[in-house]
Amino acid sequence: LHSLGLARGAQRRDVLNENILLFKSLAKKAGIQLMNSASAIQPVVVGDAHKALAMSDKLKSLGMWVNAIRSPTVPKGTDRLRITLSAAHSSQDIVALVDALQIAMQSGLDGESNV
């Protein structure tokens, strides 16, 4: 039973790594700049606390739970969105996330602060 548990854990790690690669690839194609990270946490620097909060709110209204991380947790001017991927996400979930990020980023560029 222990061996089966280890095998399942390895499968989940493989799925997580595939999800990370898929997200990074789709984000790059969409023009979304990510910080350098090989982990399940993929930060998107927004640079402004109010914009990061507005984008987080917009994403939540679109059904995506993405937290805004702001100063003083991160250095001032590097406020960001914190995307956390898991093995439970499907490829369709990741495609929807990138689509929602594009919408939220456009909302941020337009100066919208409401969702």
C-alpha positions in Angstrom: 0.0 0.0 0.0 2.8 2.4 0.8 4.3 1.8 -2.7 0.9 2.6 -4.3 0.8 5.8 -2.3 4.2 6.8 -3.5 3.3 6.0 -7.1 0.2 8.2 -6.9 2.3 11.0 -5.4 4.7 10.8 -8.3 1.7 10.9 -10.8 0.4 14.0 -9.1 3.8 15.7 -9.3 4.0 14.9 -13.0 0.5 16.4 -13.5 1.5 19.5 -11.5 4.6 19.9 -13.6 2.6 19.6 -16.8 0.2 22.2 -15.5 3.0 24.6 -14.7 4.5 24.2 -18.2 1.1 24.6 -19.8 0.3 27.8 -17.8 3.7 29.3 -18.6 3.4 28.5 -22.3 -0.2 30.0 -22.5 0.8 33.0 -20.5 3.8 33.7 -22.8 1.6 33.4 -25.9 -0.9 35.8 -24.3 1.8 38.3 -23.5 1.5 37.9 -19.7 4.9 38.4 -18.1 5.6 36.0 -15.3 8.3 36.2 -12.7 10.9 33.5 -12.9 9.4 30.5 -11.0 9.5 26.8 -11.6 7.1 26.2 -8.7 3.3 25.9 -8.5 3.3 29.6 -7.5 3.4 31.8 -10.5 3.6 35.5 -9.7 2.5 38.2 -12.2 4.0 41.5 -11.2 1.4 44.3 -11.6 3.5 47.0 -9.8 0.7 48.9 -8.1 -1.3 47.9 -5.1 -4.6 49.4 -6.2 -4.3 47.8 -9.7 -3.4 44.4 -8.2 -6.4 44.5 -5.9 -8.7 45.6 -8.8 -7.4 42.8 -11.0 -7.8 40.3 -8.1 -11.4 41.4 -7.7 -12.0 41.1 -11.4 -10.6 37.6 -11.5 -12.8 36.6 -8.6 -15.9 37.9 -10.4 -14.8 35.7 -13.3 -14.6 32.7 -11.0 -10.8 32.7 -10.5 -9.4 32.9 -7.0 -6.1 34.8 -7.4 -4.8 36.9 -4.5 -3.2 40.3 -4.7 0.1 40.4 -2.8 1.1 43.9 -1.9 3.7 45.9 -0.1 5.0 45.4 2.6 4.7 41.7 1.9 6.6 42.3 -1.3 8.9 45.3 -2.1 7.0 48.5 -3.0 6.4 48.7 -6.7 6.4 44.9 -7.1 2.8 44.3 -6.1 1.6 41.2 -7.8 -1.0 38.5 -8.4 -0.2 35.2 -6.9 -1.3 32.3 -9.0 -1.2 28.9 -7.4 -1.5 25.9 -9.6 -2.2 22.3 -8.5 -2.5 18.8 -9.9 -6.3 19.1 -9.5 -6.5 21.7 -12.2 -7.5 20.5 -15.7 -6.0 22.0 -18.8 -9.4 23.6 -19.4 -9.0 25.3 -16.0 -5.7 26.7 -17.0 -6.9 28.0 -20.4 -9.8 29.7 -18.6 -7.4 31.2 -16.1 -5.2 32.7 -18.8 -8.3 34.1 -20.6 -9.5 35.6 -17.3 -6.0 37.1 -16.7 -6.2 38.8 -20.1 -9.6 40.3 -19.2 -8.4 41.4 -15.8 -5.3 43.0 -17.3 -7.3 44.8 -19.9 -9.6 46.1 -17.1 -6.6 47.3 -15.2 -5.2 49.1 -18.3 -8.6 50.8 -18.8 -8.4 52.2 -15.3 -11.5 50.2 -14.1 -11.4 49.7 -10.4 -14.9 48.1 -10.1 -15.8 44.7 -11.3 
